[in-house]
Amino acid sequence: RHMDPPLTSVRQPIEEMGRTMTRMLLDRIAGERGEAAAVLPNRLVVRESS
């Protein structure tokens, strides 16, 4: 919204990312192996720059 033309970007679920990473960290601290990575949904926001 601040650029001309508006730039295409990727929208990411910031709050869900924080919750997921916190859970993964706490699992590791507790000695659980758990997941090595997390794949979260994201969305491409196509604007005039593409």
mmJSON file of the N, C-alpha and C atoms, coordinates in Angstrom:
{"data_MODEL":{"atom_site":{
"group_PDB":["ATOM","ATOM","ATOM","ATOM","ATOM","ATOM","ATOM","ATOM","ATOM","ATOM","ATOM","ATOM","ATOM","ATOM","ATOM","ATOM","ATOM","ATOM","ATOM","ATOM","ATOM","ATOM","ATOM","ATOM","ATOM","ATOM","ATOM","ATOM","ATOM","ATOM","ATOM","ATOM","ATOM","ATOM","ATOM","ATOM","ATOM","ATOM","ATOM","ATOM","ATOM","ATOM","ATOM","ATOM","ATOM","ATOM","ATOM","ATOM","ATOM","ATOM","ATOM","ATOM","ATOM","ATOM","ATOM","ATOM","ATOM","ATOM","ATOM","ATOM","ATOM","ATOM","ATOM","ATOM","ATOM","ATOM","ATOM","ATOM","ATOM","ATOM","ATOM","ATOM","ATOM","ATOM","ATOM","ATOM","ATOM","ATOM","ATOM","ATOM","ATOM","ATOM","ATOM","ATOM","ATOM","ATOM","ATOM","ATOM","ATOM","ATOM","ATOM","ATOM","ATOM","ATOM","ATOM","ATOM","ATOM","ATOM","ATOM","ATOM","ATOM","ATOM","ATOM","ATOM","ATOM","ATOM","ATOM","ATOM","ATOM","ATOM","ATOM","ATOM","ATOM","ATOM","ATOM","ATOM","ATOM","ATOM","ATOM","ATOM","ATOM","ATOM","ATOM","ATOM","ATOM","ATOM","ATOM","ATOM","ATOM","ATOM","ATOM","ATOM","ATOM","ATOM","ATOM","ATOM","ATOM","ATOM","ATOM","ATOM","ATOM","ATOM","ATOM","ATOM","ATOM","ATOM","ATOM","ATOM","ATOM","ATOM"],
"id":[1,2,3,4,5,6,7,8,9,10,11,12,13,14,15,16,17,18,19,20,21,22,23,24,25,26,27,28,29,30,31,32,33,34,35,36,37,38,39,40,41,42,43,44,45,46,47,48,49,50,51,52,53,54,55,56,57,58,59,60,61,62,63,64,65,66,67,68,69,70,71,72,73,74,75,76,77,78,79,80,81,82,83,84,85,86,87,88,89,90,91,92,93,94,95,96,97,98,99,100,101,102,103,104,105,106,107,108,109,110,111,112,113,114,115,116,117,118,119,120,121,122,123,124,125,126,127,128,129,130,131,132,133,134,135,136,137,138,139,140,141,142,143,144,145,146,147,148,149,150],
"type_symbol":["N","C","C","N","C","C","N","C","C","N","C","C","N","C","C","N","C","C","N","C","C","N","C","C","N","C","C","N","C","C","N","C","C","N","C","C","N","C","C","N","C","C","N","C","C","N","C","C","N","C","C","N","C","C","N","C","C","N","C","C","N","C","C","N","C","C","N","C","C","N","C","C","N","C","C","N","C","C","N","C","C","N","C","C","N","C","C","N","C","C","N","C","C","N","C","C","N","C","C","N","C","C","N","C","C","N","C","C","N","C","C","N","C","C","N","C","C","N","C","C","N","C","C","N","C","C","N","C","C","N","C","C","N","C","C","N","C","C","N","C","C","N","C","C","N","C","C","N","C","C"],
"label_atom_id":["N","CA","C","N","CA","C","N","CA","C","N","CA","C","N","CA","C","N","CA","C","N","CA","C","N","CA","C","N","CA","C","N","CA","C","N","CA","C","N","CA","C","N","CA","C","N","CA","C","N","CA","C","N","CA","C","N","CA","C","N","CA","C","N","CA","C","N","CA","C","N","CA","C","N","CA","C","N","CA","C","N","CA","C","N","CA","C","N","CA","C","N","CA","C","N","CA","C","N","CA","C","N","CA","C","N","CA","C","N","CA","C","N","CA","C","N","CA","C","N","CA","C","N","CA","C","N","CA","C","N","CA","C","N","CA","C","N","CA","C","N","CA","C","N","CA","C","N","CA","C","N","CA","C","N","CA","C","N","CA","C","N","CA","C","N","CA","C","N","CA","C","N","CA","C"],
"label_alt_id":[null,null,null,null,null,null,null,null,null,null,null,null,null,null,null,null,null,null,null,null,null,null,null,null,null,null,null,null,null,null,null,null,null,null,null,null,null,null,null,null,null,null,null,null,null,null,null,null,null,null,null,null,null,null,null,null,null,null,null,null,null,null,null,null,null,null,null,null,null,null,null,null,null,null,null,null,null,null,null,null,null,null,null,null,null,null,null,null,null,null,null,null,null,null,null,null,null,null,null,null,null,null,null,null,null,null,null,null,null,null,null,null,null,null,null,null,null,null,null,null,null,null,null,null,null,null,null,null,null,null,null,null,null,null,null,null,null,null,null,null,null,null,null,null,null,null,null,null,null,null],
"label_comp_id":["ARG","ARG","ARG","HIS","HIS","HIS","MET","MET","MET","ASP","ASP","ASP","PRO","PRO","PRO","PRO","PRO","PRO","LEU","LEU","LEU","THR","THR","THR","SER","SER","SER","VAL","VAL","VAL","ARG","ARG","ARG","GLN","GLN","GLN","PRO","PRO","PRO","ILE","ILE","ILE","GLU","GLU","GLU","GLU","GLU","GLU","MET","MET","MET","GLY","GLY","GLY","ARG","ARG","ARG","THR","THR","THR","MET","MET","MET","THR","THR","THR","ARG","ARG","ARG","MET","MET","MET","LEU","LEU","LEU","LEU","LEU","LEU","ASP","ASP","ASP","ARG","ARG","ARG","ILE","ILE","ILE","ALA","ALA","ALA","GLY","GLY","GLY","GLU","GLU","GLU","ARG","ARG","ARG","GLY","GLY","GLY","GLU","GLU","GLU","ALA","ALA","ALA","ALA","ALA","ALA","ALA","ALA","ALA","VAL","VAL","VAL","LEU","LEU","LEU","PRO","PRO","PRO","ASN","ASN","ASN","ARG","ARG","ARG","LEU","LEU","LEU","VAL","VAL","VAL","VAL","VAL","VAL","ARG","ARG","ARG","GLU","GLU","GLU","SER","SER","SER","SER","SER","SER"],
"label_asym_id":["A","A","A","A","A","A","A","A","A","A","A","A","A","A","A","A","A","A","A","A","A","A","A","A","A","A","A","A","A","A","A","A","A","A","A","A","A","A","A","A","A","A","A","A","A","A","A","A","A","A","A","A","A","A","A","A","A","A","A","A","A","A","A","A","A","A","A","A","A","A","A","A","A","A","A","A","A","A","A","A","A","A","A","A","A","A","A","A","A","A","A","A","A","A","A","A","A","A","A","A","A","A","A","A","A","A","A","A","A","A","A","A","A","A","A","A","A","A","A","A","A","A","A","A","A","A","A","A","A","A","A","A","A","A","A","A","A","A","A","A","A","A","A","A","A","A","A","A","A","A"],
"label_entity_id":["1","1","1","1","1","1","1","1","1","1","1","1","1","1","1","1","1","1","1","1","1","1","1","1","1","1","1","1","1","1","1","1","1","1","1","1","1","1","1","1","1","1","1","1","1","1","1","1","1","1","1","1","1","1","1","1","1","1","1","1","1","1","1","1","1","1","1","1","1","1","1","1","1","1","1","1","1","1","1","1","1","1","1","1","1","1","1","1","1","1","1","1","1","1","1","1","1","1","1","1","1","1","1","1","1","1","1","1","1","1","1","1","1","1","1","1","1","1","1","1","1","1","1","1","1","1","1","1","1","1","1","1","1","1","1","1","1","1","1","1","1","1","1","1","1","1","1","1","1","1"],
"label_seq_id":[1,1,1,2,2,2,3,3,3,4,4,4,5,5,5,6,6,6,7,7,7,8,8,8,9,9,9,10,10,10,11,11,11,12,12,12,13,13,13,14,14,14,15,15,15,16,16,16,17,17,17,18,18,18,19,19,19,20,20,20,21,21,21,22,22,22,23,23,23,24,24,24,25,25,25,26,26,26,27,27,27,28,28,28,29,29,29,30,30,30,31,31,31,32,32,32,33,33,33,34,34,34,35,35,35,36,36,36,37,37,37,38,38,38,39,39,39,40,40,40,41,41,41,42,42,42,43,43,43,44,44,44,45,45,45,46,46,46,47,47,47,48,48,48,49,49,49,50,50,50],
"pdbx_PDB_ins_code":[null,null,null,null,null,null,null,null,null,null,null,null,null,null,null,null,null,null,null,null,null,null,null,null,null,null,null,null,null,null,null,null,null,null,null,null,null,null,null,null,null,null,null,null,null,null,null,null,null,null,null,null,null,null,null,null,null,null,null,null,null,null,null,null,null,null,null,null,null,null,null,null,null,null,null,null,null,null,null,null,null,null,null,null,null,null,null,null,null,null,null,null,null,null,null,null,null,null,null,null,null,null,null,null,null,null,null,null,null,null,null,null,null,null,null,null,null,null,null,null,null,null,null,null,null,null,null,null,null,null,null,null,null,null,null,null,null,null,null,null,null,null,null,null,null,null,null,null,null,null],
"Cartn_x":[0.811,0.0,0.849,2.148,3.037,3.893,3.774,4.613,3.756,4.393,3.714,4.584,4.223,2.96,2.96,1.765,1.684,2.405,3.193,4.021,3.28,3.534,3.035,3.767,3.062,3.682,3.111,3.681,3.21,2.674,1.444,0.827,1.064,1.593,1.911,1.151,0.745,-0.013,0.911,1.236,2.225,1.883,0.638,0.269,0.394,-0.055,0.061,1.527,2.354,3.787,4.37,4.01,4.508,4.07,2.79,2.273,2.974,3.137,3.759,5.217,5.957,7.367,7.537,6.65,6.715,6.464,5.45,5.152,6.336,6.944,8.088,9.269,9.514,10.608,10.374,9.153,8.844,8.958,8.561,8.721,10.2,11.041,12.489,13.074,12.674,13.172,12.77,11.567,11.071,11.713,12.578,13.289,12.592,11.483,10.769,11.391,11.475,12.058,11.121,9.877,8.89,9.245,8.612,8.8,10.091,10.766,11.975,11.641,10.46,10.048,8.535,8.03,6.587,6.266,5.217,4.734,3.373,3.284,2.039,1.47,0.164,-0.444,0.028,0.127,0.438,-0.362,-0.343,-1.17,-0.407,-0.385,0.227,-0.791,-0.384,-1.248,-0.708,-1.38,-0.931,-1.437,-0.477,-0.815,-0.265,-0.2,0.152,1.601,2.479,3.896,4.198,3.25,3.537,2.919],
"Cartn_y":[-1.203,0.0,1.26,1.097,2.263,2.387,1.427,1.421,1.67,2.185,2.386,1.8,0.709,-0.023,-0.873,-1.229,-2.103,-3.425,-3.888,-5.077,-6.359,-7.409,-8.736,-9.208,-9.868,-10.316,-11.668,-12.208,-13.468,-13.166,-13.555,-13.362,-14.607,-14.42,-15.543,-15.397,-16.528,-16.484,-16.249,-15.0,-14.642,-15.216,-15.077,-15.583,-17.096,-17.785,-19.24,-19.664,-18.901,-19.203,-19.118,-18.087,-17.921,-19.054,-19.422,-20.518,-21.827,-22.102,-23.35,-23.419,-22.34,-22.335,-22.432,-21.795,-21.888,-23.32,-23.968,-25.358,-26.252,-26.05,-26.864,-26.646,-25.411,-25.103,-25.748,-25.62,-26.218,-27.738,-28.345,-29.791,-30.167,-29.407,-29.688,-29.53,-28.479,-28.258,-29.419,-29.954,-31.078,-32.401,-32.38,-33.579,-34.399,-33.898,-34.607,-34.263,-35.257,-35.016,-34.143,-34.524,-33.721,-33.498,-32.526,-32.187,-31.397,-31.607,-30.849,-29.569,-29.536,-28.367,-28.273,-27.111,-26.908,-26.255,-26.735,-26.133,-25.529,-24.226,-23.521,-22.954,-22.736,-22.19,-20.755,-20.404,-19.027,-18.69,-17.425,-17.003,-15.96,-16.165,-15.191,-14.086,-12.843,-11.697,-11.004,-11.242,-10.708,-9.269,-8.387,-6.98,-6.532,-5.285,-4.757,-4.983,-5.352,-5.5,-6.8,-7.725,-9.011,-9.075],
"Cartn_z":[0.0,0.0,0.0,0.287,0.331,-0.92,-1.835,-3.031,-4.27,-5.309,-6.575,-7.671,-8.287,-8.144,-6.871,-6.377,-5.207,-5.466,-4.494,-4.667,-4.3,-5.078,-4.747,-3.503,-2.602,-1.359,-0.927,0.136,0.711,2.1,2.338,3.644,4.487,5.702,6.584,7.895,8.502,9.762,10.96,11.234,12.244,13.621,14.061,15.386,15.453,14.414,14.386,14.349,13.651,13.627,15.039,15.782,17.139,18.053,17.973,18.803,18.471,17.184,16.754,17.194,16.998,17.38,18.895,19.651,21.115,21.561,20.978,21.33,21.004,19.83,19.429,20.382,20.787,21.704,23.066,23.589,24.883,24.837,23.718,23.56,23.615,22.941,22.941,24.338,25.049,26.411,27.311,27.08,27.883,27.484,26.479,26.067,25.009,24.487,23.431,22.08,21.215,19.889,19.05,18.962,18.235,16.782,16.217,14.81,14.631,13.507,13.199,12.445,11.833,11.057,11.059,10.717,10.634,9.298,8.67,7.425,7.716,7.588,7.87,6.579,6.558,5.341,5.094,3.847,3.479,2.233,1.854,0.722,-0.096,-1.385,-2.284,-2.558,-2.318,-2.573,-3.823,-4.935,-6.224,-6.362,-6.651,-6.866,-8.221,-8.457,-9.775,-10.195,-9.281,-9.634,-10.358,-10.407,-11.075,-12.443],
"occupancy":[1.0,1.0,1.0,1.0,1.0,1.0,1.0,1.0,1.0,1.0,1.0,1.0,1.0,1.0,1.0,1.0,1.0,1.0,1.0,1.0,1.0,1.0,1.0,1.0,1.0,1.0,1.0,1.0,1.0,1.0,1.0,1.0,1.0,1.0,1.0,1.0,1.0,1.0,1.0,1.0,1.0,1.0,1.0,1.0,1.0,1.0,1.0,1.0,1.0,1.0,1.0,1.0,1.0,1.0,1.0,1.0,1.0,1.0,1.0,1.0,1.0,1.0,1.0,1.0,1.0,1.0,1.0,1.0,1.0,1.0,1.0,1.0,1.0,1.0,1.0,1.0,1.0,1.0,1.0,1.0,1.0,1.0,1.0,1.0,1.0,1.0,1.0,1.0,1.0,1.0,1.0,1.0,1.0,1.0,1.0,1.0,1.0,1.0,1.0,1.0,1.0,1.0,1.0,1.0,1.0,1.0,1.0,1.0,1.0,1.0,1.0,1.0,1.0,1.0,1.0,1.0,1.0,1.0,1.0,1.0,1.0,1.0,1.0,1.0,1.0,1.0,1.0,1.0,1.0,1.0,1.0,1.0,1.0,1.0,1.0,1.0,1.0,1.0,1.0,1.0,1.0,1.0,1.0,1.0,1.0,1.0,1.0,1.0,1.0,1.0],
"B_iso_or_equiv":[0.0,0.0,0.0,0.0,0.0,0.0,0.0,0.0,0.0,0.0,0.0,0.0,0.0,0.0,0.0,0.0,0.0,0.0,0.0,0.0,0.0,0.0,0.0,0.0,0.0,0.0,0.0,0.0,0.0,0.0,0.0,0.0,0.0,0.0,0.0,0.0,0.0,0.0,0.0,0.0,0.0,0.0,0.0,0.0,0.0,0.0,0.0,0.0,0.0,0.0,0.0,0.0,0.0,0.0,0.0,0.0,0.0,0.0,0.0,0.0,0.0,0.0,0.0,0.0,0.0,0.0,0.0,0.0,0.0,0.0,0.0,0.0,0.0,0.0,0.0,0.0,0.0,0.0,0.0,0.0,0.0,0.0,0.0,0.0,0.0,0.0,0.0,0.0,0.0,0.0,0.0,0.0,0.0,0.0,0.0,0.0,0.0,0.0,0.0,0.0,0.0,0.0,0.0,0.0,0.0,0.0,0.0,0.0,0.0,0.0,0.0,0.0,0.0,0.0,0.0,0.0,0.0,0.0,0.0,0.0,0.0,0.0,0.0,0.0,0.0,0.0,0.0,0.0,0.0,0.0,0.0,0.0,0.0,0.0,0.0,0.0,0.0,0.0,0.0,0.0,0.0,0.0,0.0,0.0,0.0,0.0,0.0,0.0,0.0,0.0],
"pdbx_formal_charge":[null,null,null,null,null,null,null,null,null,null,null,null,null,null,null,null,null,null,null,null,null,null,null,null,null,null,null,null,null,null,null,null,null,null,null,null,null,null,null,null,null,null,null,null,null,null,null,null,null,null,null,null,null,null,null,null,null,null,null,null,null,null,null,null,null,null,null,null,null,null,null,null,null,null,null,null,null,null,null,null,null,null,null,null,null,null,null,null,null,null,null,null,null,null,null,null,null,null,null,null,null,null,null,null,null,null,null,null,null,null,null,null,null,null,null,null,null,null,null,null,null,null,null,null,null,null,null,null,null,null,null,null,null,null,null,null,null,null,null,null,null,null,null,null,null,null,null,null,null,null],
"auth_seq_id":[1,1,1,2,2,2,3,3,3,4,4,4,5,5,5,6,6,6,7,7,7,8,8,8,9,9,9,10,10,10,11,11,11,12,12,12,13,13,13,14,14,14,15,15,15,16,16,16,17,17,17,18,18,18,19,19,19,20,20,20,21,21,21,22,22,22,23,23,23,24,24,24,25,25,25,26,26,26,27,27,27,28,28,28,29,29,29,30,30,30,31,31,31,32,32,32,33,33,33,34,34,34,35,35,35,36,36,36,37,37,37,38,38,38,39,39,39,40,40,40,41,41,41,42,42,42,43,43,43,44,44,44,45,45,45,46,46,46,47,47,47,48,48,48,49,49,49,50,50,50],
"auth_comp_id":["ARG","ARG","ARG","HIS","HIS","HIS","MET","MET","MET","ASP","ASP","ASP","PRO","PRO","PRO","PRO","PRO","PRO","LEU","LEU","LEU","THR","THR","THR","SER","SER","SER","VAL","VAL","VAL","ARG","ARG","ARG","GLN","GLN","GLN","PRO","PRO","PRO","ILE","ILE","ILE","GLU","GLU","GLU","GLU","GLU","GLU","MET","MET","MET","GLY","GLY","GLY","ARG","ARG","ARG","THR","THR","THR","MET","MET","MET","THR","THR","THR","ARG","ARG","ARG","MET","MET","MET","LEU","LEU","LEU","LEU","LEU","LEU","ASP","ASP","ASP","ARG","ARG","ARG","ILE","ILE","ILE","ALA","ALA","ALA","GLY","GLY","GLY","GLU","GLU","GLU","ARG","ARG","ARG","GLY","GLY","GLY","GLU","GLU","GLU","ALA","ALA","ALA","ALA","ALA","ALA","ALA","ALA","ALA","VAL","VAL","VAL","LEU","LEU","LEU","PRO","PRO","PRO","ASN","ASN","ASN","ARG","ARG","ARG","LEU","LEU","LEU","VAL","VAL","VAL","VAL","VAL","VAL","ARG","ARG","ARG","GLU","GLU","GLU","SER","SER","SER","SER","SER","SER"],
"auth_asym_id":["A","A","A","A","A","A","A","A","A","A","A","A","A","A","A","A","A","A","A","A","A","A","A","A","A","A","A","A","A","A","A","A","A","A","A","A","A","A","A","A","A","A","A","A","A","A","A","A","A","A","A","A","A","A","A","A","A","A","A","A","A","A","A","A","A","A","A","A","A","A","A","A","A","A","A","A","A","A","A","A","A","A","A","A","A","A","A","A","A","A","A","A","A","A","A","A","A","A","A","A","A","A","A","A","A","A","A","A","A","A","A","A","A","A","A","A","A","A","A","A","A","A","A","A","A","A","A","A","A","A","A","A","A","A","A","A","A","A","A","A","A","A","A","A","A","A","A","A","A","A"],
"auth_atom_id":["N","CA","C","N","CA","C","N","CA","C","N","CA","C","N","CA","C","N","CA","C","N","CA","C","N","CA","C","N","CA","C","N","CA","C","N","CA","C","N","CA","C","N","CA","C","N","CA","C","N","CA","C","N","CA","C","N","CA","C","N","CA","C","N","CA","C","N","CA","C","N","CA","C","N","CA","C","N","CA","C","N","CA","C","N","CA","C","N","CA","C","N","CA","C","N","CA","C","N","CA","C","N","CA","C","N","CA","C","N","CA","C","N","CA","C","N","CA","C","N","CA","C","N","CA","C","N","CA","C","N","CA","C","N","CA","C","N","CA","C","N","CA","C","N","CA","C","N","CA","C","N","CA","C","N","CA","C","N","CA","C","N","CA","C","N","CA","C","N","CA","C","N","CA","C"],
"pdbx_PDB_model_num":[1,1,1,1,1,1,1,1,1,1,1,1,1,1,1,1,1,1,1,1,1,1,1,1,1,1,1,1,1,1,1,1,1,1,1,1,1,1,1,1,1,1,1,1,1,1,1,1,1,1,1,1,1,1,1,1,1,1,1,1,1,1,1,1,1,1,1,1,1,1,1,1,1,1,1,1,1,1,1,1,1,1,1,1,1,1,1,1,1,1,1,1,1,1,1,1,1,1,1,1,1,1,1,1,1,1,1,1,1,1,1,1,1,1,1,1,1,1,1,1,1,1,1,1,1,1,1,1,1,1,1,1,1,1,1,1,1,1,1,1,1,1,1,1,1,1,1,1,1,1]
}}}
